[in-house]
Every structure is written in C-alpha cells, then in structure tokens.
Amino acid sequence: MSTSKLVSLPKNVTLGAFDVEIILLPHEVSYDVSEQQGSFKYNPPYKIFADKDIIEKGGKDAINLILHECLHVGYMQYMLKDKEEETVVNSYGNFLTELFTRSELKEWLVWQITEKN
C-alpha cells in the first residue's frame, strides 16, 4: 500500500511561452455534447478541457488524456503543420522533456505514473 499523498491536477500549466488553463468538464458535457474526452482551444486565452470523470479516476486514461491535449499545445507552439518527420519528432522530444521536467504538470504526471498505476 502506497503512503504517498494525493497529487491534484494543476488548474494552469505553463508550456514554453504559453499559459494554459485546465478546465474539467462533467462527463455528460464531454461525451453527450462534444463527443470527446478533451480538447484544446487554439486561440488565447489557451485552455484545455478534459473529462472530469477520467481525470478523477486517474491512471493510464487520465495520463493519456492530458498528454494528448498537451501535445496539441506543442503542435501549435512549434508550428508543426506540414513539417518533416525529424522536425516533428525533435520538437515533440523537446516539448515532452519540458512537460515532464519544468511544467506544473510534472508532479501530477509522475504521481500518476508511479503511484496510481
């Protein structure tokens, strides 16, 4: 049995030059209205919307949802539309390194990976 403390998902994350608000939506809004688990708003103020039930359950699905939406931020940040494979791979490598080492999501992601699963 783990003795670690609960780590909450931050309400905001700084990724490069972008401040992104994370908003949890009721499951019914995510699926019944939007037919999606999450989404990223591409114009300021930047926002990630995520299914609250998935985030509260935690684990692999929550990690996947948050990483997926953050990768949309990376796609915008590094202007990856129509880029070559090596540029895309290098950009995402840099972006994920920033996400896991410098962002406000670091503690939540590491906790989900090491303690929740």
C-alpha positions as CSV (number, residue, x, y, z in Angstrom):
1,M,0.0,0.0,0.0
2,S,1.4,3.4,-1.0
3,T,1.8,6.1,1.5
4,S,2.2,9.0,-0.9
5,K,-0.1,12.0,-0.8
6,L,-2.7,12.7,-3.4
7,V,-1.4,15.0,-6.2
8,S,-4.0,17.2,-7.7
9,L,-4.1,18.2,-11.4
10,P,-3.0,21.8,-11.6
11,K,-5.5,24.4,-12.8
12,N,-2.9,26.1,-15.0
13,V,0.2,24.9,-16.8
14,T,3.0,27.0,-18.4
15,L,4.4,25.3,-21.6
16,G,7.0,27.4,-23.2
17,A,5.6,30.9,-23.8
18,F,2.0,29.7,-23.3
19,D,-0.1,29.8,-20.1
20,V,-2.8,27.2,-20.5
21,E,-5.8,26.8,-18.1
22,I,-7.0,23.3,-17.5
23,I,-10.8,23.0,-17.1
24,L,-12.5,19.8,-16.1
25,L,-15.9,19.3,-17.7
26,P,-18.7,17.0,-16.5
27,H,-18.7,13.7,-18.3
28,E,-22.1,14.4,-19.9
29,V,-20.7,17.6,-21.5
30,S,-17.6,15.9,-22.8
31,Y,-19.4,12.9,-24.4
32,D,-23.1,13.9,-24.9
33,V,-22.4,17.4,-26.3
34,S,-18.8,17.3,-27.5
35,E,-18.3,13.6,-28.2
36,Q,-14.8,13.8,-26.9
37,Q,-12.7,13.2,-23.8
38,G,-10.9,16.5,-24.1
39,S,-10.0,19.4,-26.3
40,F,-7.5,22.3,-26.7
41,K,-8.6,25.8,-27.5
42,Y,-6.1,27.1,-30.1
43,N,-6.6,30.8,-29.5
44,P,-5.9,32.9,-26.4
45,P,-6.7,32.5,-23.7
46,Y,-5.5,29.0,-24.2
47,K,-7.5,26.3,-22.5
48,I,-7.5,22.5,-22.2
49,F,-10.9,21.0,-21.5
50,A,-10.9,17.4,-20.0
51,D,-13.5,14.9,-18.9
52,K,-13.6,15.2,-15.1
53,D,-14.6,11.6,-14.6
54,I,-11.5,10.4,-16.4
55,I,-9.2,12.7,-14.5
56,E,-10.7,11.8,-11.1
57,K,-10.3,8.1,-11.9
58,G,-6.6,8.7,-12.7
59,G,-4.2,6.2,-14.1
60,K,-3.4,5.5,-17.8
61,D,-6.5,7.0,-19.3
62,A,-6.0,10.3,-17.4
63,I,-2.3,10.4,-18.3
64,N,-3.2,9.8,-22.0
65,L,-5.9,12.4,-22.0
66,I,-3.7,15.2,-20.5
67,L,-0.7,14.2,-22.7
68,H,-2.8,14.2,-25.8
69,E,-4.2,17.7,-25.1
70,C,-0.8,19.0,-24.2
71,L,0.6,17.6,-27.5
72,H,-1.9,19.9,-29.2
73,V,-0.2,22.8,-27.4
74,G,3.2,21.5,-28.6
75,Y,1.9,21.2,-32.2
76,M,0.8,24.9,-32.1
77,Q,3.9,26.1,-30.2
78,Y,6.4,24.6,-32.6
79,M,4.3,25.3,-35.7
80,L,4.4,21.7,-36.9
81,K,1.8,21.8,-39.7
82,D,3.5,20.5,-42.9
83,K,6.8,19.8,-41.2
84,E,9.2,16.9,-41.9
85,E,9.3,13.8,-39.7
86,E,12.6,14.7,-38.0
87,T,11.4,18.2,-37.2
88,V,8.2,16.8,-35.6
89,V,10.0,14.1,-33.6
90,N,12.6,16.5,-32.4
91,S,10.0,19.1,-31.5
92,Y,7.9,16.6,-29.5
93,G,11.0,15.3,-27.8
94,N,11.9,18.8,-26.6
95,F,8.3,19.5,-25.7
96,L,7.8,16.3,-23.7
97,T,11.1,17.0,-21.9
98,E,9.8,20.4,-20.9
99,L,6.4,19.0,-19.9
100,F,7.9,16.3,-17.6
101,T,10.7,18.4,-16.1
102,R,9.6,22.1,-15.9
103,S,5.8,22.3,-16.1
104,E,3.3,22.5,-13.3
105,L,2.1,19.0,-14.6
106,K,5.3,17.3,-13.6
107,E,4.3,16.3,-10.1
108,W,0.9,15.1,-11.2
109,L,2.2,13.1,-14.1
110,V,4.9,11.4,-12.1
111,W,2.5,10.6,-9.3
112,Q,0.0,9.1,-11.8
113,I,2.7,7.0,-13.4
114,T,4.4,5.8,-10.3
115,E,1.7,5.7,-7.6
116,K,-1.7,5.5,-9.3
117,N,-1.0,2.6,-11.7
